[in-house]
């Protein structure tokens, strides 16, 4: 990579921990802009625009980290900047949207739910940044805040598409905000889809999967986005329940599996000598 390209796209792979990487930071800024616009739109009562802006913020939030890793421009500055932008786009913006849309009639309980959502988003991001690098490479601890924010945004799009209104829907959304807040700070694990070595080995299958996903989303985005988000949100608790209900494996079976081939051969030979004697 030439010096000019390094100047425009970020730092070198070695060192430069505090340097600013332009391209990933630009994508993060677009995510921040979308989140801020979502707040303005929600305050003005344009809930559809607010929900779409949150989803757009999620797209760019997913791009900035991958671009940084692909170009070797990851940095401490980018990590902190991304977290601050996530707090706005997936913490404050969804909370304002939910409050203006369904939580306002609940009075104190409504704005407390919105505040709890913002607070747990901040705690979720702080915990993620404080963990050792690479610890969440395969799984997230707690529901990622972009997924939580996307769930609120797609819930509005889903209800708007089917014309779902009324007090029961408001109560369900109030409970959903409290549930999402809990899931973000819980110890439930979620897939992070960050397995580059697996993606390289199964590149063709990944492309086919992306094509199929685009086709599914294109059928009716307001429904399919909600369905995909709901499946992901519920995948963590369902997997945890399955692991909890699954019978524990006997200790003897684990010891047999852990035995090396050499040890197994020696044990078999000893038994044969004993029976032969």
C-alpha positions as CSV (number, residue, x, y, z in Angstrom):
1,X,0.0,0.0,0.0
2,X,1.5,3.4,-1.0
3,X,2.0,6.3,1.3
4,X,-0.8,8.2,-0.3
5,X,-3.3,5.3,0.2
6,X,-2.2,5.0,3.8
7,X,-2.9,8.7,4.3
8,X,-6.4,8.3,2.9
9,X,-7.4,4.9,4.2
10,X,-5.7,4.7,7.6
11,X,-2.6,3.7,9.4
12,X,-0.2,0.9,8.8
13,X,-0.7,-2.5,10.3
14,X,2.1,-2.1,12.7
15,X,1.8,0.5,15.5
16,X,-0.2,3.7,15.3
17,X,-2.6,2.7,18.0
18,X,-3.9,6.2,18.5
19,X,-4.0,7.1,14.8
20,X,-7.3,7.9,13.1
21,X,-8.3,5.6,10.2
22,X,-10.3,7.7,7.7
23,X,-12.4,5.2,5.8
24,X,-13.7,3.2,8.8
25,X,-14.2,6.4,10.8
26,X,-16.2,7.8,7.8
27,X,-18.5,4.8,7.9
28,X,-18.9,5.2,11.6
29,X,-19.8,8.8,11.2
30,X,-22.5,7.9,8.7
31,X,-23.9,5.5,11.3
32,X,-23.8,8.4,13.8
33,X,-25.6,10.7,11.4
34,X,-28.3,8.1,10.8
35,X,-28.8,7.7,14.5
36,X,-29.1,11.4,15.1
37,X,-31.5,11.8,12.2
38,X,-33.6,9.0,13.8
39,X,-33.8,11.0,17.0
40,X,-34.9,14.1,15.2
41,X,-37.5,12.2,13.1
42,X,-38.9,10.4,16.2
43,X,-39.3,13.8,18.0
44,X,-41.2,15.2,15.0
45,X,-43.4,12.1,14.9
46,X,-42.0,10.7,11.7
47,X,-41.6,7.2,13.1
48,X,-41.2,5.4,9.8
49,X,-38.2,7.6,8.9
50,X,-36.8,7.1,12.3
51,X,-37.0,3.3,12.1
52,X,-35.5,3.2,8.7
53,X,-32.6,5.5,9.8
54,X,-31.8,3.1,12.7
55,X,-31.6,0.2,10.3
56,X,-29.3,2.2,8.0
57,X,-27.2,3.0,11.0
58,X,-26.9,-0.8,11.7
59,X,-25.8,-1.4,8.1
60,X,-22.9,1.1,8.3
61,X,-22.1,-0.1,11.9
62,X,-21.5,-3.6,10.5
63,X,-19.4,-2.2,7.6
64,X,-17.0,0.0,9.5
65,X,-15.5,-2.8,11.6
66,X,-15.1,-5.2,8.7
67,X,-13.5,-2.5,6.5
68,X,-11.1,-1.7,9.3
69,X,-10.1,-5.4,9.7
70,X,-9.8,-6.0,5.9
71,X,-7.6,-2.9,5.4
72,X,-5.6,-3.4,8.6
73,X,-6.7,0.0,10.0
74,X,-8.1,-1.1,13.3
75,X,-7.2,1.3,16.2
76,X,-8.0,2.1,19.7
77,X,-9.5,5.4,18.5
78,X,-11.8,3.6,16.1
79,X,-13.0,1.3,18.8
80,X,-13.9,4.1,21.2
81,X,-15.5,6.2,18.5
82,X,-17.6,3.3,17.3
83,X,-18.9,2.7,20.8
84,X,-19.8,6.3,21.3
85,X,-21.7,6.4,18.0
86,X,-23.4,3.1,18.9
87,X,-24.7,4.6,22.1
88,X,-26.4,7.4,20.0
89,X,-27.6,5.2,17.1
90,X,-28.7,2.1,19.0
91,X,-29.2,3.5,22.5
92,X,-30.7,6.9,22.5
93,X,-32.4,6.8,19.0
94,X,-34.4,3.5,19.6
95,X,-35.3,4.7,23.2
96,X,-36.7,8.0,21.8
97,X,-38.5,6.2,19.0
98,X,-40.1,3.7,21.5
99,X,-41.0,6.5,23.9
100,X,-42.6,8.7,21.3
101,X,-44.4,5.8,19.7
102,X,-45.8,3.6,22.5
103,X,-44.2,4.4,25.9
104,X,-45.5,7.9,26.4
105,X,-49.0,6.9,27.6
106,X,-47.5,4.9,30.4
107,X,-46.1,8.0,32.1
108,X,-43.3,7.3,34.6
109,X,-43.1,3.7,33.6
110,X,-42.7,4.7,30.0
111,X,-39.8,7.1,30.4
112,X,-38.2,4.8,33.0
113,X,-38.2,2.0,30.4
114,X,-36.6,4.3,27.8
115,X,-34.0,5.4,30.3
116,X,-33.2,1.8,31.3
117,X,-32.7,0.9,27.7
118,X,-30.2,3.7,27.2
119,X,-28.4,2.8,30.5
120,X,-28.1,-0.9,29.6
121,X,-26.8,0.0,26.1
122,X,-24.1,2.1,27.7
123,X,-23.3,-0.7,30.1
124,X,-23.2,-3.3,27.3
125,X,-20.8,-1.2,25.3
126,X,-18.6,-0.5,28.4
127,X,-18.4,-4.3,29.1
128,X,-17.5,-5.1,25.5
129,X,-14.7,-2.5,25.4
130,X,-13.3,-3.7,28.8
131,X,-13.0,-7.3,27.8
132,X,-9.8,-8.7,26.4
133,X,-9.3,-8.4,22.6
134,X,-10.7,-11.4,20.7
135,X,-12.7,-12.7,23.6
136,X,-16.0,-12.1,21.7
137,X,-14.6,-13.2,18.3
138,X,-17.0,-16.1,18.0
139,X,-19.8,-15.2,20.4
140,X,-21.2,-12.0,22.0
141,X,-21.9,-11.9,25.7
142,X,-25.3,-10.4,25.9
143,X,-27.5,-9.1,23.1
144,X,-25.5,-6.7,20.8
145,X,-27.0,-3.2,21.0
146,X,-27.4,-2.9,17.2
147,X,-29.7,-6.0,17.3
148,X,-31.7,-4.5,20.2
149,X,-32.1,-1.2,18.4
150,X,-33.0,-3.0,15.2
151,X,-35.6,-5.0,17.0
152,X,-37.4,-1.8,18.1
153,X,-37.1,-0.3,14.7
154,X,-38.4,-3.4,12.9
155,X,-41.2,-3.8,15.4
156,X,-42.6,-0.4,14.4
157,X,-42.2,-1.3,10.7
158,X,-44.0,-4.6,11.3
159,X,-46.9,-3.0,13.2
160,X,-47.1,-0.2,10.7
161,X,-47.3,-2.7,7.8
162,X,-50.2,-4.7,9.4
163,X,-51.8,-1.6,11.0
164,X,-51.4,-3.0,14.5
165,X,-52.4,-0.5,17.2
166,X,-54.1,-0.3,20.5
167,X,-53.4,-0.8,24.2
168,X,-52.3,-4.5,24.0
169,X,-49.6,-3.6,21.5
170,X,-48.4,-0.8,23.7
171,X,-48.1,-3.2,26.7
172,X,-46.2,-5.8,24.6
173,X,-43.8,-3.1,23.4
174,X,-43.3,-1.9,27.0
175,X,-42.4,-5.4,28.1
176,X,-40.2,-5.8,25.0
177,X,-38.1,-2.8,25.9
178,X,-37.6,-4.1,29.4
179,X,-36.7,-7.5,28.0
180,X,-34.2,-6.1,25.4
181,X,-32.6,-4.1,28.2
182,X,-32.1,-7.2,30.3
183,X,-30.7,-9.3,27.4
184,X,-28.1,-6.7,26.6
185,X,-26.5,-6.9,30.1
186,X,-27.1,-10.6,30.6
187,X,-24.5,-13.3,30.3
188,X,-26.5,-15.1,27.5
189,X,-24.3,-15.7,24.4
190,X,-25.2,-14.7,20.9
191,X,-23.4,-15.6,17.6
192,X,-21.2,-12.8,16.3
193,X,-20.7,-14.2,12.8
194,X,-17.0,-13.2,13.0
195,X,-15.3,-16.3,11.7
196,X,-13.1,-15.2,8.8
197,X,-11.3,-18.5,8.5
198,X,-14.6,-20.3,8.2
199,X,-15.9,-17.8,5.7
200,X,-12.8,-18.3,3.5
201,X,-13.2,-22.1,3.5
202,X,-16.9,-21.8,2.6
203,X,-16.8,-18.7,0.4
204,X,-19.2,-20.2,-2.2
205,X,-21.8,-21.3,0.5
206,X,-21.5,-17.8,2.0
207,X,-22.3,-16.1,-1.3
208,X,-25.3,-18.4,-1.9
209,X,-26.6,-17.7,1.6
210,X,-26.3,-14.0,1.0
211,X,-28.2,-14.2,-2.3
212,X,-30.9,-16.2,-0.6
213,X,-31.1,-13.7,2.3
214,X,-31.4,-10.8,-0.2
215,X,-34.2,-12.5,-2.0
216,X,-36.0,-13.1,1.3
217,X,-35.6,-9.5,2.4
218,X,-36.8,-8.2,-0.9
219,X,-40.1,-10.0,-0.7
220,X,-41.4,-7.7,2.1
221,X,-38.7,-6.0,4.1
222,X,-40.9,-4.8,6.9
223,X,-42.0,-8.3,7.7
224,X,-38.8,-10.3,6.9
225,X,-36.5,-7.8,8.8
226,X,-38.8,-8.2,11.9
227,X,-38.8,-12.0,11.6
228,X,-35.0,-12.2,11.2
229,X,-34.5,-9.8,14.2
230,X,-36.9,-11.8,16.4
231,X,-35.2,-15.1,15.5
232,X,-31.8,-13.6,16.5
233,X,-33.1,-12.1,19.7
234,X,-34.7,-15.3,20.8
235,X,-31.8,-17.5,19.7
236,X,-29.7,-16.7,22.7
237,X,-32.3,-17.6,25.4
238,X,-33.4,-20.7,23.5
239,X,-29.9,-21.9,23.1
240,X,-29.2,-21.2,26.8
241,X,-32.4,-23.1,27.8
242,X,-31.4,-26.0,25.6
243,X,-27.9,-26.2,27.2
244,X,-29.5,-26.1,30.7
245,X,-32.1,-28.8,29.9
246,X,-29.6,-31.0,28.1
247,X,-28.6,-34.0,30.3
248,X,-25.0,-33.7,31.6
249,X,-22.6,-36.1,30.0
250,X,-21.3,-38.9,32.4
251,X,-17.8,-38.3,33.7
252,X,-16.7,-41.8,32.5
253,X,-17.6,-41.0,28.9
254,X,-15.7,-37.7,29.0
255,X,-12.6,-39.5,30.4
256,X,-12.8,-42.1,27.6
257,X,-13.0,-39.3,25.0
258,X,-10.1,-37.5,26.5
259,X,-7.9,-40.6,26.6
260,X,-5.2,-40.5,23.9
261,X,-4.8,-43.3,21.3
262,X,-1.5,-44.3,23.0
263,X,-3.1,-44.7,26.4
264,X,-6.0,-46.6,24.9
265,X,-3.7,-49.0,23.2
266,X,-1.6,-49.6,26.4
267,X,-4.8,-50.2,28.4
268,X,-6.1,-52.8,25.8
269,X,-2.7,-54.6,25.8
270,X,-2.7,-54.8,29.6
271,X,-6.2,-56.3,29.6
272,X,-5.1,-58.9,27.0
273,X,-2.1,-59.9,29.0
274,X,-4.2,-60.2,32.1
275,X,-6.8,-62.4,30.4
276,X,-4.0,-64.5,28.7
277,X,-2.3,-65.1,32.1
